[in-house]
Amino acid sequence: MAATAGAENSGMISRTFWQGKSVIVTGGSSGIGRETCLAVAGAGGRPGIVARRTDFLDETVGAIRASGGSAEAVACDVRDRAGLRAAVTELEHRIGPCEVAISCAGIHRVSWPLEPATAHDVIDVNVGGCLNFLAAVLPGMLDRRRGHICGVASIAALVGLPGNAAYCASKAAVVTLLEGLRIDCEPAGVRVTTVCPGFVDTPMVTDEERMEGGLMTARAAAATILRAIERDRAQAWFPARTWLAARLAASLPPRLRARVLRHQPRMQEPPQPRPSRPDGDPSATRQP
Ligand SMILES: NC(=O)c1ccc[n+]([C@@H]2O[C@H](COP(=O)([O-])OP(=O)(O)OC[C@H]3O[C@@H](n4cnc5c(N)ncnc54)[C@H](OP(=O)(O)O)[C@@H]3O)[C@@H](O)[C@H]2O)c1
């Protein structure tokens, strides 16, 4: 078990490892989570998917089944602790006891000027949702003395970025949450992996960010995440160049770091996508 950086060109994932495995993924309806579910199913695994938008869930399950794989989905907001426990129970009933749990659900909101409601949304989904999910899957894994939990954080966990204090704080919290859980879980037979991607081409990035180039594809990010789990990595930071730049910035004294980062391009919020249903949860319409 080790931390790695830059396993960008991750290649194929192992069919032997994923064959028949029940894998619950939050945020599996879009972007990195969706590609993770497609890859797990393509390698013979059984993804159980959690997200809010039912039409996006149906589309992902449909795509997997159309290519001969199996998948199940339950719509749930990861902020809803009891609902998420019930969703995990329902998915385990359909796909079997969870062997790998991947917490991928997340949102990005700009947090300058600092609006408490917006900043809390980011923390509630990215940290609270991860916590709720891991708390829902861990008792079963600990009873069985086997399992693997994985949290999708970000390279943004390494430093505070301009306009994005809440997002960076949320991802730093996920890294530390899994650090602590690793100490408690691994002697009890449950492995822990934290993955920290740089920019990935998903609905979470803006067209301007996309046009700047250098983004990983969601498929490559998913493969890197699944390889990190297969190889039992404690942490995987990727791509290497973004990780190195962030490490360099993190090594600067705080005020010098602030002066340097103040001039960096700011991560922006993409336009709001269409809602799942016209009468659906209005917060779903703010999802990048
Ligand atoms: N894209 C990047 O550059 C990048 C870089 C580093 C880390 N990440 C992280 O990677 C993860 C996936 O992001 P992505 O880029 O793939 O974005 P995405 O395409 O917007 O996917 C986000 C997923 O999270 C789900 N989600 C959001 N809020 C939720 C809630 N309250 N309850 C349940 N599900 C919720 C969304 O589904 P619903 O809206 O249907 O609920 C969707 O499936 C996030 O944690 C993100 O922070 C992304």
Ligand as a Chemical Component Dictionary entry (heavy atoms), coordinates in Angstrom:
data_LIG
# 
_chem_comp.id                   LIG 
_chem_comp.type                 NON-POLYMER 
_chem_comp.pdbx_formal_charge   0 
_chem_comp.three_letter_code    LIG 
# 
loop_
_chem_comp_atom.comp_id 
_chem_comp_atom.atom_id 
_chem_comp_atom.alt_atom_id 
_chem_comp_atom.type_symbol 
_chem_comp_atom.charge 
_chem_comp_atom.model_Cartn_x 
_chem_comp_atom.model_Cartn_y 
_chem_comp_atom.model_Cartn_z 
_chem_comp_atom.pdbx_ordinal 
LIG N1  N1  N 0  -14.270 17.275 -12.926 1  
LIG C1  C1  C 0  -13.167 17.609 -12.273 2  
LIG O1  O1  O 0  -12.304 18.359 -12.792 3  
LIG C2  C2  C 0  -12.895 17.048 -10.890 4  
LIG C3  C3  C 0  -11.599 17.163 -10.381 5  
LIG C4  C4  C 0  -11.325 16.653 -9.109  6  
LIG C5  C5  C 0  -12.319 16.047 -8.377  7  
LIG N2  N2  N 1  -13.582 15.962 -8.900  8  
LIG C6  C6  C 0  -14.600 15.315 -8.068  9  
LIG O2  O2  O 0  -15.095 14.184 -8.751  10 
LIG C7  C7  C 0  -16.429 13.908 -8.306  11 
LIG C8  C8  C 0  -17.311 13.729 -9.531  12 
LIG O3  O3  O 0  -17.371 14.977 -10.222 13 
LIG P1  P1  P 0  -17.611 15.090 -11.802 14 
LIG O4  O4  O 0  -16.559 15.959 -12.329 15 
LIG O5  O5  O -1 -17.823 13.751 -12.375 16 
LIG O6  O6  O 0  -18.957 15.964 -11.807 17 
LIG P2  P2  P 0  -20.436 15.679 -12.339 18 
LIG O7  O7  O 0  -20.401 15.149 -13.715 19 
LIG O8  O8  O 0  -21.159 16.946 -12.062 20 
LIG O9  O9  O 0  -20.973 14.528 -11.363 21 
LIG C9  C9  C 0  -21.334 14.773 -10.042 22 
LIG C10 C10 C 0  -22.164 13.602 -9.547  23 
LIG O10 O10 O 0  -22.506 13.820 -8.172  24 
LIG C11 C11 C 0  -23.915 13.618 -8.005  25 
LIG N3  N3  N 0  -24.409 14.453 -6.916  26 
LIG C12 C12 C 0  -24.223 15.781 -6.725  27 
LIG N4  N4  N 0  -24.867 16.195 -5.628  28 
LIG C13 C13 C 0  -25.468 15.093 -5.097  29 
LIG C14 C14 C 0  -26.293 14.881 -3.969  30 
LIG N5  N5  N 0  -26.634 15.881 -3.138  31 
LIG N6  N6  N 0  -26.744 13.629 -3.736  32 
LIG C15 C15 C 0  -26.411 12.609 -4.568  33 
LIG N7  N7  N 0  -25.642 12.744 -5.661  34 
LIG C16 C16 C 0  -25.181 13.983 -5.913  35 
LIG C17 C17 C 0  -24.508 14.037 -9.369  36 
LIG O11 O11 O 0  -25.764 13.443 -9.612  37 
LIG P3  P3  P 0  -27.181 14.181 -9.371  38 
LIG O12 O12 O 0  -27.025 15.622 -9.757  39 
LIG O13 O13 O 0  -28.111 13.423 -10.243 40 
LIG O14 O14 O 0  -27.501 14.006 -7.944  41 
LIG C18 C18 C 0  -23.471 13.452 -10.311 42 
LIG O15 O15 O 0  -23.729 12.089 -10.521 43 
LIG C19 C19 C 0  -16.832 15.082 -7.424  44 
LIG O16 O16 O 0  -16.690 14.716 -6.070  45 
LIG C20 C20 C 0  -15.825 16.163 -7.801  46 
LIG O17 O17 O 0  -15.634 17.090 -6.755  47 
LIG C21 C21 C 0  -13.894 16.437 -10.140 48 
# 
loop_
_chem_comp_bond.comp_id 
_chem_comp_bond.atom_id_1 
_chem_comp_bond.atom_id_2 
_chem_comp_bond.value_order 
_chem_comp_bond.pdbx_ordinal 
LIG N1  C1  SING 1  
LIG C1  O1  DOUB 2  
LIG C1  C2  SING 3  
LIG C2  C3  SING 4  
LIG C2  C21 DOUB 5  
LIG C3  C4  DOUB 6  
LIG C4  C5  SING 7  
LIG C5  N2  DOUB 8  
LIG N2  C6  SING 9  
LIG N2  C21 SING 10 
LIG C6  O2  SING 11 
LIG C6  C20 SING 12 
LIG O2  C7  SING 13 
LIG C7  C8  SING 14 
LIG C7  C19 SING 15 
LIG C8  O3  SING 16 
LIG O3  P1  SING 17 
LIG P1  O4  DOUB 18 
LIG P1  O5  SING 19 
LIG P1  O6  SING 20 
LIG O6  P2  SING 21 
LIG P2  O7  DOUB 22 
LIG P2  O8  SING 23 
LIG P2  O9  SING 24 
LIG O9  C9  SING 25 
LIG C9  C10 SING 26 
LIG C10 O10 SING 27 
LIG C10 C18 SING 28 
LIG O10 C11 SING 29 
LIG C11 N3  SING 30 
LIG C11 C17 SING 31 
LIG N3  C12 SING 32 
LIG N3  C16 SING 33 
LIG C12 N4  DOUB 34 
LIG N4  C13 SING 35 
LIG C13 C14 SING 36 
LIG C13 C16 DOUB 37 
LIG C14 N5  SING 38 
LIG C14 N6  DOUB 39 
LIG N6  C15 SING 40 
LIG C15 N7  DOUB 41 
LIG N7  C16 SING 42 
LIG C17 O11 SING 43 
LIG C17 C18 SING 44 
LIG O11 P3  SING 45 
LIG P3  O12 DOUB 46 
LIG P3  O13 SING 47 
LIG P3  O14 SING 48 
LIG C18 O15 SING 49 
LIG C19 O16 SING 50 
LIG C19 C20 SING 51 
LIG C20 O17 SING 52 
# 
